[in-house]
């Protein structure tokens, strides 16, 4: 593989990791918001 192929692969990996991180943050936020709503009842 040449350098351009490695750069393309690294670009894809970075976006996949970033997407997973953002999805995890969103899931934690939704869970926290639900728990806060339950506690304030």
Buried (B, 14 or more C-beta within 10 A) or exposed (E): EEEEEEEEEEEEEEEEEEEEEEEEEEEEEEEEEEEEEEEEE
